Amino acid sequence: MLTVDFDRLRVGRGTRFIDVGAGAGRHSYEALRRGARVTALDLDEVELKGVQEMFDAMIDEGQVPPGATAETVVASILDLPYDDGSFDTVLASEILEHVPEDEQGIAELARILAPGGTLAVTVPRWLPERVCWALSDEYHANEGGHIRIYKADELRRKLEAAGLVFTHQHHAHALHSPFWWLKCAVGVERDQHPLVRSYHQLLVWDMMKAPAVTRLAEKVLDPLIGKSVALYFTKPL
């Protein structure tokens, strides 16, 4: 389940790619399949252990083109352990809403991006996120939870202030918004509630089968209730 467009990010063979706040690694795996030199970075050492195991399995199964590499690194977005301009592509997906010092994190993302490189940032979209906050404090008011709700133009201005040039914006995962509204309404931890369980089965079916009907539904609904907003930038030469 990808939130960003890897063609727009120009990820391919030899691309120096870093996934900041990689989590379970879904975007890192796609970059590796495309032949990039991948760094999956996160604060969660346990989560990254699973990412490294998946990297190794992909290599063993022949899913990785020759020359592609992958590593995991435990570090903070606020102090990235790399020289200026170290990466051709920088991705920060669903992380800035967790970071109190978001402008410091954005400055670090811009710093490690090479001139001429591409950067994408995704965060929860304002309207679906506001609904979740209104329905449930448990959804966001916890250690490591969401501390802010961005409007896209606000986030764009912060990235442009860091010296980046805006190129594109889109929304994603419209079918996920009602799922989270349901969870917030019945209780975030009540995964076995019949409505939540049924909707989750729909999402799994959609991810596994990618049927035309749900692809069309998301195309229509993403501009209206897409759960995430993705913004793309370049760094001037």
SVG drawing of the C-alpha trace seen along z (x, -y; Angstrom):
<svg xmlns="http://www.w3.org/2000/svg" viewBox="-21 -30 50 47">
<polyline fill="none" stroke="black" stroke-width="0.4" points="0.0,0.0 2.0,-2.9 1.1,-6.5 3.6,-8.2 4.2,-7.9 7.7,-6.4 7.7,-7.4 7.2,-11.0 10.1,-10.6 12.3,-9.2 13.3,-6.2 15.3,-3.6 18.5,-1.8 21.2,-3.4 19.0,-6.0 20.3,-7.0 17.0,-6.7 16.2,-7.3 12.9,-6.5 12.8,-8.7 10.4,-7.2 10.3,-4.0 8.1,-2.1 7.3,1.3 9.1,0.5 6.4,0.5 8.0,-2.3 11.5,-1.0 10.6,2.4 9.3,0.7 12.5,-1.4 14.6,1.8 12.5,3.6 13.3,0.7 17.0,1.1 17.7,-1.8 20.4,-2.0 17.9,-2.1 18.2,-3.4 15.3,-2.7 15.6,-5.0 13.5,-5.0 13.7,-5.3 12.0,-1.9 14.8,0.6 12.4,3.5 10.4,2.5 13.6,2.1 14.7,5.6 11.6,6.8 12.4,4.5 16.0,5.9 14.6,9.5 12.3,8.6 15.2,7.0 17.1,10.3 14.1,12.3 13.6,10.2 17.3,10.7 17.1,14.4 13.9,14.6 15.5,12.8 13.2,9.7 16.1,7.3 17.9,6.1 21.7,6.3 23.5,3.4 20.6,2.5 21.5,2.3 19.5,2.0 20.3,1.0 18.4,0.1 19.5,-2.8 18.2,-3.8 18.2,-7.6 15.9,-10.6 14.6,-12.9 15.9,-15.8 19.5,-14.8 20.1,-12.7 23.6,-11.2 24.4,-12.1 26.4,-14.8 24.6,-17.5 23.2,-16.3 23.7,-12.6 20.5,-11.3 18.9,-11.7 15.4,-11.0 14.1,-11.6 10.8,-10.4 9.1,-11.2 5.7,-9.5 3.3,-9.9 6.0,-11.1 5.9,-14.9 2.5,-14.8 4.3,-13.0 7.3,-15.5 7.0,-18.5 10.0,-20.3 8.6,-19.8 10.5,-22.7 13.8,-21.3 12.9,-17.9 12.0,-19.6 15.4,-21.4 17.1,-18.1 15.2,-16.5 16.1,-19.4 19.8,-19.3 20.4,-15.7 18.7,-16.0 21.1,-16.5 20.6,-19.5 18.3,-18.4 16.9,-15.6 13.3,-14.9 11.5,-14.9 8.0,-13.7 6.2,-14.3 2.9,-12.7 0.7,-13.5 -2.9,-12.8 -5.2,-15.1 -6.9,-17.8 -10.6,-16.9 -10.4,-13.1 -8.0,-13.7 -10.3,-16.3 -13.2,-13.8 -10.9,-11.2 -9.9,-13.7 -13.5,-14.7 -14.6,-11.1 -11.8,-9.9 -9.1,-11.3 -7.6,-7.8 -6.8,-8.0 -4.2,-10.8 -3.7,-11.7 -1.1,-9.0 2.7,-8.8 4.1,-9.1 0.7,-10.0 -0.4,-12.7 0.3,-16.1 -1.0,-18.3 -3.3,-18.4 -1.7,-20.0 -3.4,-21.9 -1.7,-21.2 -0.8,-24.8 0.6,-25.3 2.9,-22.3 3.9,-23.4 4.9,-26.8 7.2,-25.2 8.9,-23.1 9.3,-26.0 10.8,-28.0 13.5,-25.3 14.5,-26.1 12.6,-23.5 10.5,-24.0 6.9,-22.6 6.1,-20.5 2.9,-18.5 0.2,-17.4 -2.3,-14.5 -4.4,-12.6 -4.4,-8.9 -6.2,-6.1 -9.8,-7.3 -11.1,-3.9 -9.1,-4.1 -10.9,-7.2 -14.2,-5.5 -12.3,-2.6 -10.6,-5.0 -13.8,-6.8 -15.4,-3.5 -12.5,-2.6 -12.7,-6.0 -16.5,-5.7 -16.5,-2.3 -13.1,-2.4 -9.6,-2.4 -8.6,0.9 -11.8,2.8 -10.5,4.5 -13.0,7.4 -16.0,5.1 -18.2,6.6 -18.2,3.3 -14.5,2.8 -13.7,6.4 -15.8,6.4 -14.3,3.2 -10.8,4.5 -11.6,7.6 -12.7,5.3 -9.4,3.4 -7.3,6.6 -9.3,7.8 -8.6,4.5 -4.9,4.6 -4.5,8.2 -6.7,8.2 -6.6,4.6 -10.0,4.9 -11.1,2.4 -14.1,1.3 -12.1,0.1 -9.4,-1.5 -12.2,-3.5 -13.8,-4.3 -10.5,-5.6 -9.9,-7.7 -13.2,-9.4 -13.1,-9.7 -9.4,-10.6 -9.9,-14.3 -12.8,-14.3 -11.8,-12.1 -8.4,-10.8 -6.8,-9.9 -3.3,-11.2 -2.0,-14.2 1.3,-13.8 3.4,-16.8 6.4,-16.7 9.4,-19.0 12.8,-19.4 15.9,-21.1 17.3,-23.8 20.7,-23.1"/>
</svg>
